[in-house]
Amino acid sequence: MHDLTAPLSHGDYNLFRSDVVEGLSRPQKTIPCRWLYDERGSDLFEEITRLEDYYPTRAETAILRARQPELQQFAGPGPILIEYGAGAGVKTELVLESLAEPRGYVPIDVAHEYLLQTAHRMERRFRSLWVRPVERDFMSAFEMPTGMPAGRRVGFFPGSTIGNLDAAEAEAFLSQMLRHVGPDGAAIVGVDLVKQVETLLRAYDDSKGVTAQFNLNLLARINRELGGDFRLDHFRHLAKWNDADRAVEMHLLSLTDQWASIGQRRFQFREGETIHTESSRKYDREGFGALAERAGWRVSQAWKDDKRLFCVFALSPLAERSPR
């Protein structure tokens, strides 16, 4: 079983507390979405990906399965796969099966148990594969592990996680991924597409209430790890569409006038006030292509599922510009 009572490291505790206290002190209360993913949150998210209402995982998996020959050709022989936000690694196995004699796999994730499970699973499944897990927030600055085998490095960023980043963060992430893979590298990125709002909202407020549990677990984590006293039954999960940002937003809605504390810090909530916990931005091909280009990439391929709900982009580094 997961040890949900294990304490955070000193650095992680300070960062978590700082993010929460600072975010709850703003006029629009907010907490960065990375804190949704403790072990319990990661378990709940994996459950979300199997729900009928949540189409992105099915659509992306169908694309990766249907495009295995193209993936192999794009990545070339003997690549090293670098996965950002490894999670449970289901799609990872599918991609590694597609590649021609992959030499290495570097999963990167903040969820310790999921990271090790995924690394061990790939070691067992692909006996000759060089595997080195990296326990880091993929948005932080870090280097690749030493001793990586020779071969083309291919960044893998599935699950439409790119949509959780604002424009500046997404560009910074794609720029760092380019630095990790180098000028001869490549990237495979899953992107959720703009579509009917009703379809989007069902995916983020499912009929079984699993996404609500996932969102409310953030308050449970604050209570457990930061000594908070939030009443979970005094908040409700809310998903709404932000047309200006082309994003689905997740919020925790206060159901009453109330106060909550974290240690000596107290925070007031009015009835109807929200904590913004996540944005999931949606793209079209042109919009994502422009973002990738600003970060130094060009779109080599763009593969959509049959219902055109989702797109997997194959990216290559932009050719160096000729000197003026």
C-alpha positions in Angstrom: 0.0 0.0 0.0 1.1 3.6 -0.5 2.5 5.3 2.6 0.5 8.5 2.5 1.9 9.6 5.8 5.5 9.8 4.7 6.8 13.3 5.3 8.0 15.6 2.5 11.7 16.4 2.3 12.6 19.7 4.0 13.0 21.5 0.6 9.8 20.0 -0.8 7.9 20.9 2.4 9.0 24.5 2.2 8.1 24.8 -1.4 4.7 23.2 -1.0 3.9 25.5 2.0 5.2 28.6 0.2 3.1 27.8 -2.9 0.0 27.2 -0.9 0.3 30.2 1.5 1.2 32.6 -1.3 -1.5 31.3 -3.6 -4.2 31.5 -0.9 -3.2 35.1 -0.2 -4.1 36.3 -3.7 -7.4 37.9 -4.7 -8.1 34.9 -6.9 -6.9 32.1 -4.7 -4.8 29.5 -6.5 -2.5 26.5 -5.9 -0.1 25.2 -8.6 -1.5 22.0 -10.2 1.8 20.0 -9.5 0.7 19.6 -5.9 -2.4 17.6 -7.0 0.0 14.7 -7.7 0.9 13.0 -4.4 0.7 9.2 -4.4 -3.1 9.3 -3.8 -3.5 12.0 -6.4 -1.6 10.0 -8.9 -3.7 6.9 -8.2 -6.9 8.9 -8.7 -5.6 10.4 -12.0 -4.8 6.9 -13.3 -8.4 6.0 -12.5 -9.6 9.1 -14.3 -7.7 8.0 -17.5 -9.8 4.9 -17.6 -13.2 6.7 -17.4 -15.6 6.8 -20.3 -16.0 10.5 -19.9 -12.2 11.1 -20.2 -11.4 10.7 -23.9 -7.7 12.0 -24.0 -6.1 8.8 -22.9 -8.1 6.5 -25.3 -7.6 8.9 -28.2 -3.8 9.3 -27.6 -3.3 5.6 -27.1 -5.2 4.8 -30.3 -2.9 7.3 -32.2 0.3 5.8 -30.8 -0.9 2.3 -31.7 -2.0 3.2 -35.2 1.2 5.1 -35.9 3.8 2.6 -34.7 5.6 2.3 -38.1 5.7 6.1 -38.4 7.0 6.5 -34.9 9.8 4.0 -35.6 10.8 5.8 -38.8 10.7 9.2 -37.1 12.8 8.2 -34.1 15.4 6.2 -36.0 17.4 3.2 -34.9 18.6 2.8 -31.3 17.0 5.9 -29.7 16.9 6.9 -26.0 13.4 7.8 -24.8 13.2 10.6 -22.3 9.7 10.8 -20.7 8.5 13.9 -18.8 5.9 13.1 -16.2 6.2 9.3 -16.4 3.1 8.3 -14.4 2.2 4.7 -14.7 4.0 4.2 -18.0 1.2 2.5 -20.1 1.8 4.6 -23.2 5.5 4.4 -22.6 5.5 0.7 -23.2 3.5 1.2 -26.4 6.1 3.7 -27.7 9.1 1.6 -26.7 7.6 -1.4 -28.5 7.3 0.8 -31.6 11.0 1.9 -31.6 13.8 0.1 -33.4 16.0 -1.4 -30.7 15.7 1.4 -28.2 18.9 1.8 -26.1 17.7 3.8 -23.1 14.8 5.1 -21.1 14.8 8.1 -18.7 11.5 8.6 -16.8 11.1 11.9 -15.0 8.5 12.4 -12.3 7.9 13.8 -8.9 5.7 10.8 -7.7 8.4 8.5 -6.2 6.5 5.3 -6.2 5.1 5.7 -9.7 8.5 6.6 -11.0 10.2 3.5 -9.6 7.3 1.2 -10.6 7.6 2.5 -14.2 11.3 2.2 -14.3 11.2 -1.4 -13.0 8.4 -2.3 -15.3 10.4 -1.2 -18.4 13.5 -2.9 -17.2 11.6 -6.2 -16.9 9.8 -5.7 -20.2 12.9 -4.6 -22.2 15.8 -6.6 -20.8 18.6 -4.8 -22.7 17.3 -1.3 -22.0 19.4 1.1 -20.0 17.0 2.7 -17.5 17.7 5.7 -15.2 14.8 7.3 -13.3 15.0 11.0 -12.4 12.9 12.2 -9.5 12.4 15.8 -10.4 9.7 18.3 -11.3 10.1 18.4 -15.1 9.5 22.2 -15.0 12.7 22.7 -12.8 16.1 23.1 -14.3 18.0 19.8 -14.3 20.5 17.8 -16.3 20.2 14.4 -17.8 21.8 11.5 -15.9 25.4 10.6 -16.6 26.4 7.5 -18.5 23.6 7.7 -21.1 24.3 5.4 -24.1 24.9 6.9 -27.5 21.9 7.4 -29.7 19.3 9.9 -30.7 17.5 11.3 -27.8 13.7 11.5 -28.1 11.6 13.5 -25.6 8.2 12.1 -24.9 5.5 14.3 -23.3 2.2 12.5 -23.5 -1.2 13.0 -21.9 -1.8 16.6 -23.0 0.2 17.7 -19.9 1.5 20.6 -22.1 -2.0 22.1 -21.6 -1.4 22.5 -17.9 1.3 25.1 -18.6 0.7 28.7 -19.6 2.2 30.0 -22.8 5.5 31.2 -21.1 5.8 27.9 -19.1 5.1 25.8 -22.2 7.7 27.6 -24.2 10.3 27.3 -21.4 9.5 23.6 -21.1 9.9 22.9 -24.8 13.1 24.9 -24.8 14.5 22.8 -22.0 13.5 19.6 -23.7 15.4 20.8 -26.8 18.4 21.3 -24.7 18.1 17.8 -23.2 17.8 16.1 -26.6 20.2 18.2 -28.5 20.3 19.4 -32.1 20.1 15.9 -33.4 17.2 14.9 -31.1 13.4 14.8 -31.5 10.2 15.0 -29.5 6.8 13.4 -29.4 4.1 15.5 -27.7 0.4 14.8 -27.0 -1.9 17.7 -27.3 -5.6 18.0 -26.6 -7.5 19.8 -29.4 -10.2 22.6 -29.1 -13.6 21.0 -29.4 -17.2 21.3 -28.1 -17.3 22.7 -24.6 -19.7 20.0 -23.4 -17.3 17.3 -24.4 -14.4 19.1 -22.6 -16.4 19.7 -19.4 -17.5 16.1 -19.1 -13.8 15.0 -19.2 -13.0 17.3 -16.3 -16.2 16.7 -14.2 -17.0 13.1 -14.8 -20.2 11.4 -13.9 -18.6 9.1 -11.4 -17.1 11.9 -9.4 -13.5 10.7 -9.6 -12.1 14.0 -10.8 -13.9 15.7 -7.8 -12.1 13.3 -5.5 -8.8 14.1 -7.3 -9.3 17.8 -6.8 -10.5 17.6 -3.2 -7.5 15.4 -2.4 -5.4 18.6 -2.6 -7.1 19.9 0.5 -6.6 16.5 2.2 -2.9 16.7 1.3 -2.6 20.2 2.8 -4.3 19.0 6.0 -2.0 15.9 6.2 1.4 17.4 5.2 1.1 21.1 6.2 -1.1 20.8 9.3 -4.2 22.4 7.7 -7.7 22.2 9.0 -9.7 22.4 5.7 -13.2 20.9 5.9 -13.5 18.9 2.6 -17.3 18.8 2.9 -17.3 22.6 2.8 -15.9 22.7 -0.7 -17.0 21.3 -4.1 -15.2 20.5 -7.3 -16.0 22.9 -10.2 -14.9 22.7 -13.8 -15.6 25.6 -16.2 -14.5 26.8 -19.7 -12.4 29.9 -20.1 -13.0 31.0 -23.6 -10.3 33.7 -23.6 -7.6 31.3 -22.6 -9.1 28.3 -24.5 -8.8 26.3 -21.3 -10.8 24.1 -19.0 -10.3 25.4 -15.4 -10.6 23.3 -12.3 -11.6 25.1 -9.1 -12.5 24.2 -5.5 -15.7 26.2 -4.7 -16.4 27.3 -1.1 -19.9 26.3 -0.2 -20.2 28.7 2.8 -18.5 31.6 4.5 -15.6 30.0 6.4 -12.0 30.2 7.7 -9.2 27.7 7.3 -5.8 27.5 8.8 -2.3 26.3 8.0 -0.3 26.5 11.2 -0.6 30.1 12.3 -1.9 31.4 9.0 -5.6 31.8 8.6 -7.5 32.3 5.3 -11.0 33.6 4.8 -13.3 32.2 2.2 -16.6 33.7 1.1 -19.5 31.5 -0.1 -18.9 31.1 -3.8 -15.2 32.0 -3.7 -12.9 29.5 -5.4 -9.4 28.1 -5.3 -8.1 27.8 -8.9 -6.2 24.4 -9.0 -5.6 23.7 -12.7 -5.9 25.0 -16.2 -5.9 22.7 -19.2 -5.3 24.6 -22.4 -6.5 23.3 -25.7 -4.8 23.9 -29.0 -5.3 23.7 -32.7 -2.5 22.6 -35.1 -1.5 26.1 -36.0 -1.4 27.4 -32.4 0.7 24.5 -31.1 3.0 24.7 -34.2 3.6 28.4 -33.4 4.4 27.6 -29.8 6.8 24.9 -30.8 8.6 27.2 -33.3 9.1 29.9 -30.6 10.9 27.2 -28.5 13.1 26.1 -31.4 11.1 23.2 -32.9 9.3 22.5 -36.1 6.4 20.1 -36.6 7.5 17.1 -38.7 4.2 15.2 -38.3 0.8 15.7 -36.7 -1.3 12.6 -36.2 -5.0 12.8 -35.1 -7.4 10.2 -33.9 -10.4 9.2 -36.0 -12.7 11.6 -34.1 -10.1 14.5 -34.3 -10.2 15.0 -30.6 -6.5 14.7 -29.9 -3.2 15.1 -31.8 0.3 13.6 -31.3 3.0 16.0 -32.7 6.4 14.7 -33.9 8.8 17.6 -33.5 12.3 18.1 -34.9 14.8 20.9 -34.0 14.6 23.9 -36.3 17.5 24.0 -38.8 20.1 26.6 -37.8 19.5 29.9 -39.4 22.1 31.1 -41.9 24.2 34.0 -40.6 23.1 37.4 -41.8 
